[in-house]
Amino acid sequence: MKQNNQLANKRESQTSTDVPATAASKKLRAMLFMLENPNGVTEKSINRAASVMSGRNYPTNLQRMHNIKLVEPKERRRGRDGSLYTIYQLASATEAKKLMTLVLFHCQQHGLTPPDEEYLSQLVQQFAERYQRAA
């Protein structure tokens, strides 16, 4: 958990705060948030991290439009208020690598400053370590 906070702080220092909150920058924040959380993300957590209204659209679009696989079946849990929510999680380290490549392409395509490749590699490495432990 401490490592995730350090990585998130590093991301914050690398992404310019002067960048207007465009759809492209929000999509970038949502994709980075998924990479930063190998245990999965929820719609609400994406909403907060990327300042968006429909966080569930980002993981489902990755799956549909970019063939990035998520863990199936999606884990459903009950919130404190009794409502169900879904955990969206990348299926493997290979999928995390695909998402890293997409992040870099997205930045190039929209003229955004890309995160440091070493930082992205550390994020992908978290997935490799997580899936090694699970095996």
N, C-alpha and C positions, 0 to 999 in steps of 0.2 A: 504494500500500500504506500509506504514511504517513497519507494522508487517511482510509482505512478505520479505522486505529487511533485517529485523532482522533475520528472519528464514534462508534466503539465506546465510547471513554472518555466522550464526551458522553452516550451512552445510559446508561451505568452511573451517571453522576452524576444522571440524571433518573429512573431507576427506583429506587424506594425499596428499601433492603436489608431493611427491617423486614417487607416483604410476605411472608407465608408462601408456601412453594412449593406453590401449588395448581395444579390442572390448568389453570385459566384463565391464571395467570401464566406457566406453562411454555409454553403455546401462544403467548402474547404474545412471549416471548423467542425462540421458534422462528421466528415470522413476522418479527420485527425482524432476526433473524440472516440470513434470506433476503434482506431488503431491503439489508442492509449488505454483501452479497457478490454483486455483479453478475456475477461470473465463475462463480457456482454454488456449491453446498454439497453435502456428502456426508452420509450417514446418521450416520457417526461424528462429523462436525463439529457437526451439530445436537444429537446426544446430549450432547456436551461443553458446547455453548453454552447449551442450555436445561435441562440436567440431566434428560434423559428417557432412556428405554430403547429406544424404537423411532423414531428420527429420520425414517425413511423415510415414516412414516405422515403426517407433517405436510404435506409437499409433495403427496403423492397425495390427501390430503383436500382441500387447496386446489383441486386440479384437479377432483376429483369433485363436491364440495359447493358450491363457490363459482365454478366455471367460470373459474378463473385458469389460463391456459395456460402450460405449461412447454415448453422446447425439446424437440422430438421429432426423431429418436430420441434418447433419453437417452444421453449419452456414458458409455461403460463403460471403465474403466481397470483396470490391474493394480496391486495394492499391493505393497509390499516383500516380503510373504510369498507373493506369487503369486496371492492371491485377487482376484476381480473386485469392483469397487465402482462405484456409479453417481453421476454428477454431476447434481444437480437444479438447473435454472436457469430463471428467469423468461424468457418468450419475447420480451418487448418492454417498452418504457417504459410502454406502456398497461397491461400486466399489473402492473407495479410500482405504478402509480397505483391500480389496483383493490385491490391488497394493502394499500396505505396506507389507503385508505378502510375496508377490513375491519379493520385494526388499530384505527382510531379507534372504529369501531362495537363491536368486541370489548371495548375498554376501558370504553366507556359501558355496555354490557350487563352487565359483570361488576364494575362499581364500581372499576376499576383506574385509576390516574393515567395519563392518556395522555401519550405522548412529545410534546415540543414540535412543533408543525406545521412550523416552519421546519426543524427537524432532519429530519423525515420528507420534506419537500420536497427537501432536499439529497440524501437517499438516492435518491429517484426521479430526480433530475437526473443522478446517476451512471449510471443505466440509459440515459437519453436520450443522454448523451455517449458511452457505450459503443457503442450501436447506430448513432450517427452515424458513429463511426470505422470501424465494420465495413462500412458502406454504400459 
